[in-house]
Amino acid sequence: MSDQQSQYGVALLRVSLGVLFLAHGLLKLLVFTPAGTVGFFESLGLSGLFAYLVMAGEIGGGLLLIAGAYTRVIALALLPIALGATFVHLGNGWVFSAEGGGWEFPLFLAVTTLAQALLGSGAFALRAPELPFIPRELQA
């Protein structure tokens, strides 16, 4: 496989992760509503503020991943969201179709998000301006 083909694969991973995070964020915003999402987070013993942070992270992070802007940083920022979802679903069993959703899908999301952070943007990525407070190698 050529390096160019590999870059297409990395881009495919990036865009699909971006779409997935965007869809989950919009689900919380438009279907569950902010009030419902806050209520769910509070039922877990978490501050309602985390619901807003997760919605903003999933929507904004998803859009930035799709564009390919700051891919490594965004993937690392989304990793705690994926790990948090894994933790929330641990007690529900392995299969995500189980009542309450299992933990295999959120764990897979966490692993692929980490892989994206390691791989970078791939092909067809927006080359955003450098951020002075983030190491250059994390901005690819």
RAQUITA-V34867 format. One record per pair of residues at least 24 apart in sequence whose ideal C-beta (glycine too) atoms are under 7 Angstrom apart, sorted by the first residue. I is the first residue (numbers start at 1). J is the second residue. Records with the same first field share a line. If there is no record, write none. Layout:
I = J ; J
This chain:
7 = 122 ; 123
8 = 122 ; 123
10 = 119 ; 120 ; 122
11 = 122 ; 123 ; 124 ; 125
13 = 112 ; 116
14 = 65 ; 68 ; 71 ; 116 ; 121 ; 122
15 = 66
17 = 65 ; 112 ; 113 ; 116
18 = 62 ; 63 ; 65 ; 66
19 = 62 ; 66
20 = 109
21 = 58 ; 61 ; 62 ; 65 ; 78
22 = 58 ; 59 ; 62 ; 63 ; 66
24 = 58
25 = 55 ; 58 ; 59 ; 62
26 = 59
28 = 55
29 = 55 ; 59
44 = 88
54 = 81
57 = 81
67 = 126
68 = 121 ; 124 ; 125 ; 126
69 = 126 ; 128
70 = 128 ; 139
71 = 116 ; 120 ; 121 ; 125 ; 140
72 = 117 ; 120 ; 138 ; 139 ; 140
73 = 134 ; 138 ; 139
75 = 113 ; 116 ; 117
76 = 117
78 = 113
79 = 110 ; 113 ; 114 ; 117
82 = 106 ; 109 ; 110 ; 113
83 = 110
86 = 110
